């Protein structure tokens, strides 16, 4: 299960990087916010992958 969540976090990171690239090319104003949200989501997924087995014994 941990590896599955790592894969999902990787996919989120790749799609987020593409989204940020598009926003930077369109000169949108909320690029920094998007970067922080994507980094936060990836950190949450990695932390959840480590913590869930400890809580539920999976």
N, CA, C and O of each residue as an XYZ file, in Angstrom:
232
protein
N       0.826     -1.196      0.000
C       0.000      0.000      0.000
C       0.868      1.257      0.000
O       0.517      2.263     -0.617
N       1.987      1.192      0.688
C       2.872      2.346      0.751
C       3.399      2.704     -0.635
O       3.474      3.879     -0.995
N       3.758      1.691     -1.402
C       4.284      1.958     -2.746
C       3.219      2.565     -3.646
O       3.524      3.400     -4.498
N       1.974      2.151     -3.462
C       0.876      2.720     -4.247
C       0.727      4.212     -3.962
O       0.533      5.007     -4.882
N       0.816      4.586     -2.707
C       0.688      6.000     -2.344
C       1.884      6.789     -2.873
O       1.732      7.943     -3.275
N       3.071      6.180     -2.878
C       4.235      6.845     -3.469
C       4.025      7.086     -4.959
O       4.386      8.142     -5.478
N       3.445      6.111     -5.642
C       3.164      6.272     -7.074
C       2.162      7.396     -7.293
O       2.328      8.212     -8.200
N       1.119      7.440     -6.463
C       0.117      8.503     -6.576
C       0.765      9.865     -6.323
O       0.467     10.830     -7.026
N       1.649      9.949     -5.323
C       2.343     11.209     -5.044
C       3.217     11.619     -6.226
O       3.309     12.804     -6.544
N       3.849     10.663     -6.870
C       4.659     10.959     -8.047
C       3.830     11.488     -9.198
O       4.231     12.426     -9.887
N       2.668     10.879     -9.401
C       1.772     11.345    -10.467
C       1.277     12.755    -10.171
O       1.212     13.597    -11.066
N       0.925     13.010     -8.903
C       0.490     14.356     -8.507
C       1.607     15.363     -8.759
O       1.352     16.469     -9.235
N       2.838     14.986     -8.442
C       3.970     15.895     -8.651
C       4.185     16.193    -10.135
O       4.430     17.340    -10.511
N       4.094     15.165    -10.973
C       4.299     15.372    -12.412
C       3.201     16.252    -12.991
O       3.482     17.197    -13.729
N       1.952     15.945    -12.660
C       0.842     16.755    -13.171
C       0.908     18.181    -12.628
O       0.590     19.134    -13.339
N       1.317     18.326    -11.380
C       1.468     19.653    -10.800
C       2.567     20.454    -11.475
O       2.421     21.657    -11.693
N       3.666     19.788    -11.806
C       4.759     20.477    -12.498
C       4.310     20.955    -13.873
O       4.672     22.051    -14.302
N       3.530     20.142    -14.556
C       2.998     20.554    -15.860
C       2.068     21.751    -15.692
O       2.110     22.696    -16.479
N       1.232     21.703    -14.666
C       0.300     22.803    -14.407
C       1.050     24.104    -14.105
O       0.686     25.167    -14.607
N       2.089     24.015    -13.289
C       2.882     25.200    -12.955
C       3.596     25.732    -14.194
O       3.673     26.945    -14.389
N       4.113     24.846    -15.022
C       4.781     25.260    -16.258
C       3.822     26.032    -17.159
O       4.185     27.067    -17.719
N       2.604     25.529    -17.297
C       1.608     26.208    -18.131
C       1.263     27.576    -17.548
O       1.145     28.559    -18.280
N       1.100     27.634    -16.219
C       0.782     28.918    -15.585
C       1.924     29.918    -15.745
O       1.683     31.107    -15.948
N       3.160     29.445    -15.655
C       4.299     30.350    -15.821
C       4.364     30.883    -17.248
O       4.680     32.055    -17.459
N       4.069     30.037    -18.223
C       4.093     30.495    -19.614
C       2.960     31.461    -19.920
O       3.103     32.323    -20.787
N       1.832     31.331    -19.223
C       0.710     32.248    -19.418
C       0.823     33.493    -18.547
O      -0.052     34.359    -18.579
N       1.893     33.583    -17.775
C       2.164     34.719    -16.888
C       1.025     34.979    -15.910
O       0.644     36.127    -15.683
N       0.488     33.918    -15.339
C      -0.558     34.072    -14.330
C       0.070     34.494    -13.005
O       1.267     34.310    -12.786
N      -0.753     35.062    -12.127
C      -0.248     35.656    -10.898
C      -0.141     34.682     -9.724
O       0.561     34.971     -8.755
N      -0.818     33.541     -9.790
C      -0.866     32.651     -8.629
C       0.040     31.428     -8.768
O      -0.305     30.341     -8.304
N       1.193     31.604     -9.401
C       2.109     30.483     -9.612
C       2.690     30.012     -8.278
O       2.784     28.810     -8.027
N       3.075     30.954     -7.434
C       3.672     30.597     -6.144
C       2.683     29.811     -5.290
O       3.066     28.850     -4.623
N       1.429     30.209     -5.305
C       0.391     29.507     -4.554
C       0.228     28.079     -5.067
O       0.084     27.146     -4.277
N       0.250     27.911     -6.369
C       0.115     26.580     -6.964
C       1.287     25.685     -6.580
O       1.104     24.507     -6.271
N       2.483     26.246     -6.602
C       3.662     25.466     -6.225
C       3.551     25.002     -4.779
O       3.816     23.838     -4.478
N       3.162     25.900     -3.884
C       3.051     25.542     -2.470
C       1.970     24.490     -2.240
O       2.141     23.600     -1.407
N       0.870     24.584     -2.964
C      -0.198     23.598     -2.807
C       0.248     22.222     -3.284
O      -0.071     21.218     -2.647
N       0.970     22.159     -4.376
C       1.427     20.872     -4.907
C       2.470     20.253     -3.984
O       2.426     19.052     -3.718
N       3.400     21.053     -3.499
C       4.408     20.545     -2.572
C       3.740     20.049     -1.296
O       4.102     18.994     -0.774
N       2.769     20.800     -0.792
C       2.042     20.374      0.403
C       1.289     19.078      0.197
O       1.259     18.226      1.086
N       0.681     18.921     -0.966
C      -0.052     17.685     -1.258
C       0.890     16.493     -1.313
O       0.567     15.425     -0.793
N       2.039     16.660     -1.928
C       3.000     15.553     -2.010
C       3.561     15.198     -0.636
O       3.720     14.020     -0.315
N       3.860     16.204      0.169
C       4.346     15.938      1.528
C       3.282     15.217      2.341
O       3.599     14.287      3.082
N       2.021     15.632      2.214
C       0.943     14.958      2.926
C       0.822     13.501      2.503
O       0.684     12.620      3.351
N       0.874     13.237      1.199
C       0.746     11.860      0.725
C       1.888     10.984      1.230
O       1.662      9.839      1.620
N       3.096     11.504      1.228
C       4.235     10.724      1.713
C       4.125     10.493      3.219
O       4.404      9.394      3.700
N       3.721     11.524      3.967
C       3.546     11.360      5.414
C       2.419     10.383      5.726
O       2.532      9.581      6.652
N       1.337     10.445      4.961
C       0.224      9.519      5.172
C       0.643      8.089      4.856
O       0.208      7.154      5.528
N       1.479      7.911      3.848
C       1.954      6.567      3.503
C       2.785      5.971      4.630
O       2.797      4.755      4.823
N       3.471      6.818      5.364
C       4.262      6.335      6.487
C       3.420      6.130      7.740
O       3.675      5.200      8.506
N       2.422      6.982      7.963
C       1.672      6.963      9.216
C       0.510      5.974      9.226
O       0.234      5.372     10.264
N      -0.171      5.792      8.112
C      -1.354      4.922      8.105
C      -1.061      3.488      8.522
O      -1.828      2.926      9.302
N       0.005      2.876      8.041
C       0.276      1.511      8.516
C       0.547      1.445     10.018
O       0.238      0.439     10.656
N       1.114      2.492     10.581
C       1.367      2.496     12.019
C       0.073      2.583     12.818
O      -0.040      1.960     13.874
N      -0.899      3.342     12.335
C      -2.163      3.499     13.041
C      -3.066      2.281     12.904
O      -3.703      1.867     13.873
N      -3.124      1.710     11.718
C      -4.097      0.660     11.446
C      -3.485     -0.726     11.305
O      -4.216     -1.696     11.108
N      -2.189     -0.843     11.400
C      -1.541     -2.141     11.320
C      -1.634     -2.798      9.961
O      -1.719     -4.022      9.868
N      -1.619     -2.006      8.909
C      -1.728     -2.556      7.553
C      -0.395     -3.069      7.055
O      -0.306     -3.565      5.932
